[in-house]
Amino acid sequence: MNSVLALARPELLALEPYRHAAWLPSVTRLHANENPWADPDDPTGPPLNRYPEPLSEELRAALARLYGLAPAAVLPGRGSDEGIDLLVRAFCRAGQDRVLICPPTFGMYRVAAEIQGAGIVEVPLDAGFGLDAAAVRAACSPAVKLVFLCSPNNPTGNSLATSALAGLLDSLAGRAIVVVDEAYAEFAPGRGLLDRLPRYPELVLLRTLSKAHGLAGARCGAVLADPAIIELLARLIHPYALPSPTIDAALAALAPERLARSAARTGRIIAERERLAAALAGLGAVQRVWPSAANFLLVEFREAGAALAAALRAGLLLRDFSREPRLAGCIRITVGAPADNDRLLAALGELR
Ligand SMILES: Cc1ncc(COP(=O)(O)O)c(C=O)c1O
C-alpha cells in the first residue's frame, strides 16, 4: 500500500465503488436507462438525454496540461468545494479524526469537517496573517489527518510564505495530509506549489476554473495530488459528477486561445487591484488596506456599517467580515470592472 493511504479511513480502502454503466460511446446505449430522444430545444453540445462520461479523460488530460502534471495526479470535480468535501470524507472518521484550520480563512473547511463529524483544531494565522508553522506542527496530534491552508488566503488576500509551507511539509511527512487551496493562485506571482507535488506525497493542491478562468457558473475545479490519493477520491466521488455542459465549457475554456484571453484578463484584474488598493488607501473612511495577491482586497474601515450601506446605495454588494474574530471593521471587496470600482470609490469617498 502507498504509505500516504495509511492516513485514509481504513474502511474506505476496501470499499467496492459504485459500478456505473460501461462507457462505450460508439455503441448504442440500451444499458443505462436513459431516454432515447434528445429535445431539439436543448442547448447545443453533447445530447443531454445521455449520461456524461463518468470521469472525462479528455478534461482530466486538459487540466493536467494546464497544471503541468500527469493525468493520474488530477481529479476534476464540481468546483474546489467538491475537492474539500471529498478529502474530509476520505481521511476523517466521524467522532475520531480532526481537521486543522488556520483562521481567518475560507469557511468551507470548517463546514465540511462539521458535516463529516470531524473535530476542528484551530491554529490562528499570525498578526500579519502569515502561517505559524511551528504552532501548526505542535498542534498536529495523531488525530489530525488534514491540515487546510489557503494561499493566497481568503479573506485576507495574502500568500503564505513558500519557505514556511515547505518546512511544514517536511516536518509533517507521514503524519498528516497538507491541503493547500490555491483557488486564487493565478492572481499571485509564480506557480504556487505545483512544482513541489512530486516531492511531497502528503501535499494536495486545490485549483479551480471559477476565478481566473471565469467559469464560476460551470462549477469545475480540480484536486491535484499523488495518484494514490486521486485514485481513492475517484472511488468516492459521485458517479457522473460533472454534467456534460460543464465538461464542454471547461474544455472550451482550456483551449489555447481562450487561455491566452483569460491570462490577459487576469493581468487586467491585477492592475485594477493595485489601482483600487491605492485609491482606497487614500480615502478618509479607510483605516487600512491589506496587501493582496488575489482578486479581492481586505479593507478595514473606520465604520464598516456605513461603508456597506454607502456601497449598497450605489448598487454594490460587498462582503462584511467586520464581526469575525480578528477582522473588526473589515470588508472584503472583489476587484470588479473599472467602472464598478470607480462607482465604489465615489460612493466611499463621500464618507468621512
Ligand atoms: C479559497 C477558496 N477555495 C475554494 C473556493 C470554492 O471555489 P469553487 O468555485 O472552485 O468551488 C472558494 C470560493 O470562493 C475560495 O475562496
The ligand as a Gaussian input file, in Angstrom:
#p B3LYP/6-31G(d) Opt

LIG

0 1
 C      -10.272000      29.765000      -1.020000
 C      -11.398000      29.199000      -1.793000
 N      -11.404000      27.899000      -2.073000
 C      -12.389000      27.331000      -2.766000
 C      -13.455000      28.080000      -3.208000
 C      -14.551000      27.380000      -3.927000
 O      -14.370000      27.546000      -5.278000
 P      -15.082000      26.658000      -6.367000
 O      -15.925000      27.585000      -7.152000
 O      -13.947000      26.080000      -7.162000
 O      -15.875000      25.600000      -5.659000
 C      -13.505000      29.448000      -2.950000
 C      -14.647000      30.251000      -3.406000
 O      -14.790000      31.404000      -3.170000
 C      -12.446000      30.027000      -2.213000
 O      -12.424000      31.317000      -1.907000

